[in-house]
Every structure is written in structure tokens, then in C-alpha cells.
Amino acid sequence: MADISRKRQSVISPLQWLSLVIVALFVIVPFYTTALGGFKEIGELRVNPFGLPASWDPVRFVEILGGPRYFSSLGNSLLIAVGTVVLSTLVASMTAFALAHIKFFGSKFILGYLMLGLLFPTATGILPLFIKMRDLGMLDSHWGIIIVQVAFSVSFSVLLFHNFFKELPKELVDAARMDNCGYIKIYWYVTLPLSLPIIATVGVFNFVGSWNSFLLPLIVLNSEAKYTWPLGIMQFQGQYGSDWPRILAFLTLSIMPAIAFFLLAQRYIISGLTGGAVKG
């Protein structure tokens, strides 16, 4: 028994610890240099990109927070991200529920067809998307971005929801049907209340993906008043150069909400991803 307990205590080997440290450094070092770069002058940034700044002058952060564009771009990004999360969660959960609990001809084909969407990169569809959105009058519109992002996120969201729904006790659905509940009531009153972990997981992935999206808003939006925060960086880029300290300060302030949201929801992400992975 003692040997078994020792083996359980040493689950993570030194090599695994080293791998985790390396991965953590790949995540922490870019954010560390970005945050410190906002305090440095352009010359100091080129000479000493990784060291501490000579003076901790927050003037750039104060100027960005005091300007109108920062909160405007943050509001636009928040509107698009929330709209994407709400619509993608509803569409993907309804689709996954039907594929997981309703038997009909072609259900496996539909699921496989949706999974093919995971192999389709967004960048390859930008040109036909732009032409179609222009024809439909969806350019320079936040709704245009939301609808396209929902379409591209549905495949991954359905995959997560479907795996989670398949592991829910089938007896709950059968009991609800014996009480004369239709599939809509079963979905709304039985399945969704039990699916909060996977809803949080899908929501975080889609929120962060939408929050950091650059290519699609760049193609769709024309008015500066509708720019998202990744496009707001362009205000610090001139014809002959870029104000890198202000860009780094703007980046630091803009990615903080996404990081905070991810940290608050990380335990739901883990439980949601593992919820459909273990049977019994």
C-alpha cells in the first residue's frame, strides 16, 4: 500500500514539470514584455526589451484611458463578443441536443458534415465572404461580424456540446418524456440546467476568439467609430513609423478583460472539457 501511495504522489515527473514551466514561459513572457514596454521610451524599448524600465511613468496608460477611442473600441469588441457567444451557444446547443437525443435519418451525416468545418480556416473564405456580405449589405456592420463568427464557431461548439450531452444520464430524458415533455421542454428545463460547465467552456472559447479577432473586422468595418480594439491599434501607426510604447500600453489595457474573464471561468472550462470525456 505504501508503494502505491508513493506512486500516486509522484504523478508528475520532473520532465513533465519542465514541460509545464516551458509552456508557462511561452505564455507569461510575451505578456510581461508587453506590459513593461508601455512604460519605456522607444529607444529603451529597442535596447532593453526584456528588462525593467528606467522609470515607471504611466503617462501612456493614462492618456489611453483618458481618450475616447479606447472605451469606444472596447465597447464595440464587447458587443460583438457577447452577441457571438449568445448566438453560438444557442445554435450549437440546440443542434447538439438534436443530434445527441433525437434519432433521425442522416443525423450522423450532419454531425460529420459539421465536423468538416473544423478543417476550414477563416482566412481562405475571406474573399467570398466579403463579396457575399457586400451583396447582402452587411459591410460596416457589427451584426455582419457576429453572424460570420457564429458560423465559423458552430462546428467546434457543436462538438463540445454533443460530447457532453451524450454523457448525460439517458434516464433523465426518458423520465421527462414519460411526463409528456416535448423535446423543447427537455432541452430547456432538463438539459441546459445540467450543462452549465460546457456552456461556460464554449462561451469562454468563443468570447476570447471574438475578442482577439482582427482579420474579419479589418475586412468588414470601414467606420472608425465601429472599430474593435485590435483595429484601434492602427491609430498609433503612422506612414513612416509606429509608436510602439503606446501600442504596447494599448495592448496591455485591452487584453486584461479577456485574461480576467478566462481566469474567472477556468474551473468551468476544465469541468466542461472533462465532463464528456469520462463514462460511468
Sequence and secondary structure as in RCSB ss.txt:
>XXXX:A:sequence
MADISRKRQSVISPLQWLSLVIVALFVIVPFYTTALGGFKEIGELRVNPFGLPASWDPVRFVEILGGPRYFSSLG
NSLLIAVGTVVLSTLVASMTAFALAHIKFFGSKFILGYLMLGLLFPTATGILPLFIKMRDLGMLDSHWGIIIVQV
AFSVSFSVLLFHNFFKELPKELVDAARMDNCGYIKIYWYVTLPLSLPIIATVGVFNFVGSWNSFLLPLIVLNSEA
KYTWPLGIMQFQGQYGSDWPRILAFLTLSIMPAIAFFLLAQRYIISGLTGGAVKG
>XXXX:A:secstr
 HHHHHHHHT S HHHHHHHHHHHHHHHHHHHHHHHHTTS HHHHHH SSS  SS  THHHHHHHHSHHHHHHHH
HHHHHHHHHHHHHHHHHHHHHHHHHH   TTHHHHHHHHHHGGG  GGGGHHHHHHHHHHTT TT HHHHHHHHH
HHHHHHHHHHHHHHHHTS HHHHHHHHHTT  HHHIIIIIIGGGGHHHHHHHHHHHHHHHHT  HHHHHH   GG
G  HHHHGGGGB SS B HHHHHHHHHHHHHHHHHHHHHTHHHHHHHHHHTT   
